[in-house]
Amino acid sequence: MVQRLVKSHTESAAGATVSDDEARAYYDANVSEYVKPPRVRVSQLLLKAARGSPERAKALTQAVRLSTEIQRGESVPRAFDTAVRAHSQDTATQPQGGDLGFRTREELIAAGGESLADSAFALKAIGQLSAPIETDTGVHILILQGRQVGLDQRFDQVKARIVQRLESERRAKALDSLVQSLRDKTQVQVKDDVLAQINPETVEAPPSPSTAEPQIP
């Protein structure tokens, strides 16, 4: 009976078809679940030197030398990490080996310009080292640590999943509503004075089938 009540209540609540407008509204409100730009994770070694300054040429020469030394190491990632901790002038990332975390192209452009973003996304293999990159801030060397592919799912591609999800949420809400309604309508009252008069030890249990006396007709 309880199962029939629950089934009837939840099916009734979910019976109304989820409209296209409702599904579209959910998609628009949660578009980040379905559309994500590709991201790369790079670490950088930065030698600060403003464009046109006397230090720029020195920084570029040093970057070329460091890049050569790193690539000659037995392990490029380990050699890069050592070089960053010894030479990088980016105080925010230097203690973490220059790790910039996962960034979109737009985020890298905001951080260092198009040349930095282009170089980062041009790296293909994990552990691959970039050539020295000149930006307004200075000269960078990047190493690729990871890559995340983008996601571009249009509304019509995910509409069926969204409808199914919304219908499932409706059924869950209907069940919660039913349970709360039953709780509100059901009054359970314990009378302590009556309970106190009951002594479990004096309550006579019914005889078991094996010990019960036969009935005389």
Number of C-alpha atoms within 10 A of each C-alpha: 6 7 8 8 11 16 14 11 17 20 16 13 16 18 12 10 10 15 10 11 9 14 21 17 12 16 18 13 10 11 16 12 12 16 13 15 14 16 21 22 20 25 28 25 29 26 24 20 21 16 15 9 9 10 14 19 14 13 21 20 12 16 22 15 12 20 21 12 14 20 15 11 12 9 11 18 21 14 17 27 22 14 19 26 18 13 15 22 17 16 11 10 19 22 14 13 20 26 21 18 13 17 20 19 19 13 13 21 15 12 13 16 17 15 13 24 20 14 17 27 18 12 20 13 12 14 19 16 25 18 15 24 18 23 17 12 16 20 28 23 27 27 26 23 20 17 18 14 10 13 13 15 13 12 16 9 11 13 16 11 12 18 19 13 13 17 19 14 13 20 21 15 15 19 18 12 14 16 12 12 11 10 11 9 8 9 8 6 6 8 7 8 8 8 9 8 8 10 8 8 7 7 8 7 8 7 9 8 8 6 7 9 9 7 5 4 3
